């Protein structure tokens, strides 16, 4: 039997615990006769399960006969790829048969005719969306791991125009908090501030324990111990399950824990930590030295006021790196992130 856990980002593992409530909320919103919005943002820390949720939603809507699902790469010309994909999936060939005008992109050569000749990809998309609308179909556009680059900005600006024209379009985008925030701050994209934002949260520890007990055939006591070690972090659940399965052991030991720490560091923690601004690095380093993360102690160590500390704390909370653990207290949301920071100091990182 192959390992039921995976270290590959975005791949739906055999052993999966989903945030069913968040999945259903997005699904039901888009299926509603009067959806609250035609855009949904999915955010969360690296390894929280954003891409897995996007994949599940993409598969769900792809199976519905009245939906066309297109997945776009944010590093390419997304309007051209959207046109290419919709043309192929929506059976548009019958609509553009006469050779009065030729338009080529993405390896396709499309012949068009009619009262309004098509000379650019936007006009072509609008013609296809009109056909799709008349057929009673809808288009779901999925974009994973967005950043504030020109491809994304151009696409989102045009998407606003498509929505104002009442085309049956829906947009799902995933991204890190800081990347989504940067995009929202663009003057021409302020409509994204009004878009619903689903922050992929922690998995249920009881469900993780149930999974470990059933999949790895460990005792209930061992399963609970392992579940607590993950702190509900989706990637940690996969990493610990993967390492335990590969070890062939019946109980958690130092070898498995070392493998767990190593994979977290290699796959996510180094990237998370080194992408932090220096100001936020200082906060998490002070927090790593404290047994109890009292905000007052962090402010004292950094010699800053409450007003000076609040922006750093709020950003770290929204990034999913720390969490509120009591009145005036914070702690690490990521399992063994404290140990990772302390270990880095040995090498002057």
N, C-alpha and C positions, 0 to 999 in steps of 0.2 A: 504494500500500500504506500502511495506517495504521501509526502508530508501535507497534512490538511491546512497548514498555515503557510503564509507567503511573506517574503520580504520585498516583493515588487509593488511599487506604488501604482495605484489605479486599478490593478487587477483584482477582480472580485474573488476572494479566497473561498476555498471549500468550507472552511470554518469561519462563518461571518456572523457578527452581531451588529444589527443595524439600528440606527436611530429612527425607528418606525414612525414615531409621532411627527418628526420633522419631514420625513419622506411623504407621509400622507398629507400633511399640510400643504406642501408645494403641489403635489399631484391634484388634490381636491381644488386648490385655487385655480389651476390652469384648466381644469375640467368644468369649472363653474360656468353657468350661463352668463354671469356678469362678474368676471374675474376682477379682483381689486387692482391688479397691475399686470402688465404684459412683460415684466422683467422680474427676475428673482436672483439675488446675489447669495452665494453660498461661501461663507468665510470660515476661517479656523486656522489654527497653528499647523505647521507641516506635520503630516502623519495623522491628522485628526479624522480623516475619512471623507474629505470634500470630494475627491475624484471618484471614490467608490459610490458615494451618493449620486453624483452626476451620472455615472455609468448605469446605476439601477434605474434612474428616472428615464434615461435615454432608451434603455431596453423596454421599459414599460410602455412608453408612448410609441415606440417603433412597432409594437405588437397591435396597436389600435389602427383599424382600417382607414380612419379619417384623418390620421396624422402623418406628416412627413417630418422626419427627424434628420437634421444636418449637424454634423460636428465640425467646427472650424478650428484651424490652427491660428493662434494670435500672432504668429510670426510671419504669416503670409498675407497676400491680398485677399481679404476675407469676402469682399463683395463679389469678386470674380469666382471664388470657389463656391460661394453660396449659389450663384447663378448656375454654375456647372452642375452642382448637386441637385438643385431643384429641377432643372431641366431633365436630368436623367430619372429622378425618382417620381416626378409628377406626370410622367408620360406626356411630355409637351411636344413631342415630335410632330404629332398631327396638327398642331397649331401653327407650325412654321415650316410649310412645305414648299411654297413657291420660291423661285430663285431670283427675287427682285432685289434682295439686299443680303449681303453676307457679313457675318460678324464672327470673329474667331477669338477664343480665349480658352485657357485650360485644356488645350489640345482638341477642343471642339470647334467645328465649323458649322454655324447655324444660319440657315437661310430664312429670312423674314420677309413678310409682305404686309401690306395694309395701308390705311390712310396715314398712319403715323410711323414713318420709318424709324428703325432702331439704330442708333449710332453710338450708344454707350451702354455699359452694364447696368446702370440704374434704371434706365428706361426699359431694358429687357426684363429686369426683375419685376418692375411694376406691371408689365403686361402679363407675366406669368402669375403674379399674385392675384390679378383680376380674375384669371381663369380658375385658380385655386379657390378663391372666394366664392365664385359662382357654383363650383362643385361642392361647396360645403365642407371643404377640407381646411386643415390648419397646419402651420409650420412651426416646429420647435427647433430653435437654434441653440446649440450647446457649445460653450467656449470654456476650456479648462485652463486654469492658471494664468489669468490675465495680468497684464502689467500696463503701465502708462506709456505705451509706445504709439507711434503714429498709425500703425495698422488698426489698433483697437480704437483709438480716438476717431479715426475716419469712419470706421464701421458703426460705432455707437451714435455718432452724429447723424448718419444716414438712417439708422434704425429709428431714431426719434421721428424723422420725417415720414417713414413708412407707417409708423403707428398713428400719426396724426391723420393719415389718409385712410385709416380704419382697415388696414389689411390684417388678416387673421394670423398674426405673428406672435410668438412667445420666445423670450430669451432667458436662458439659464447661464450664469457665469460663476465660476469659482475663482477664488484668489485669496492671497494672504491679506490680512487686515490692512497693512501699510500700503499695499499695491491698490487695493480697492479704494482706500481713502485718498490716495494720490489722484486716482481717476475722477473721483467725485469732486475733487477740488478744482478741476478744470472748469473754467467759466462757461464753456459751451456745453458742458455735460451735467449741469446742476440737477437735471431731472433724476439722475441716479440717486440723489439724496432721498428721494421719495420712494425709491424701490424697496420692497421688503428685503430684509437681510436675515438669512438663516445662519446663525453661528453654530457650526457643528460642535456639540458639547461632548462631555465624557460619556462613555458607555456605562451601563448599569453593572456594578460590581457583582451582584448576584447572578446576572446572566453570564458574566465572564467566568465565575466559579462553576456554574452549571456546565458551561462549554468545556472547561478544562477537565472537570470530573468525567464527563461523558467521552470526550475525544481522546484524552490522554490516559484514561483509566487510572486516575490517581484517587486517593482517599478524599473525602469531603474536607477534612482538615487541611490537607495539602492544597486542594483546589482553592480554598478560601485564602490561604496564605499567598498563593500565587496571584490571585485576583487583586488583593490589596497592593501587591508589589507593582502592578500596572497603573494604579491610580485612575483607572478608567480610560487611559490614553489608548486610542485605537491601535496605533502602530506598536506600542509596547505590548499589547495583548497578542498581536501577531508574532512579534520578535520572541517573547518569552515562550509562547506555544511552539514556535519553530525550533528554538534552541533545546527545549525540553524533549521534543519528539526526536530530534537528531541524536541526542545524548543516549537514548535508550534506557535512561535511568527511571527509578520509581519515585525518587524524591528530589526536591530541589537541593542543590549543593553549590559550593563555591565555584566550581567549574562552569556550571550553567549560568550562575550570576555574572561571572566574568564575561562570558559570551554575550549575555544580555546587555551589559554595560557597553561592551565593544561595538555591538551592532547599533545601539542607540546613538553612540558617539559618531560612528562612521556614516550612518545614513541620514541622521537629522540634527543631532545636537551641535555639531561643529558649525553647520550651516546656520542654524538658528542663532547661536551665540555670536559668531563673527559678523553677522548681518546687523546686529544691534548697534545703535549709535553709542559712542563712548559714555554718554551720560547714563544710558540705561544699563550698560555693562557695569558701571560703578554701583548702581542700585542692586543688581542681582549678586554682585560679589559681596556686598555688605550683608545682604540677606543670607547668603551661604554661610556666613560666620555666626549667625544667630541661632540659638536653640528655638526661640520664639520670635517670629518676625514682627515685632512691634514697630509700627510706623514711626513712633517717637524715637526709637533707637536708631533706625535707619537715617532719619533726619539729622540726629545728633552726630552720627559718624560721618555724614557727608557735609555737615555744617550748612544746611539749607533750611529754609522756612517751610511751613506747611504749604504755602502757596507755590513755592518752588518745587516741592516734592510731588504735588498732586498730578501735574501733567505726565511725569515719568511713570507714576503708579498707574494712572488711567490707561496709558498706552500699553504698558506691560500686561494689564488685565485684559484689554481688548485683543492683544496678540495671542492670548492664551498661555502665557509663560508663567504668570503668577495668578493666584486666586485669593479672595478674601477668606480668612480662616477664623475670624472672630472680630469683636469690636476693636477697631484700630490695629488690626493685625493682618498680615498677608503671609502666604507660604507659596512654595513652588507648586504649580499645577502639573508640571511634567515630572514623571517618576525618576528619581535618582539624578535629577538635574543638578542638585546641590553637590552630589559626589562628583559629577562631571566637572563642575566649576573648580572645586577644590583640587582635583587631579590635574587640571590644566595649569594651575599655578606652579606645579613642580617643573614645568617646562617653560615658564615665563610667558604664557600665551596672554 
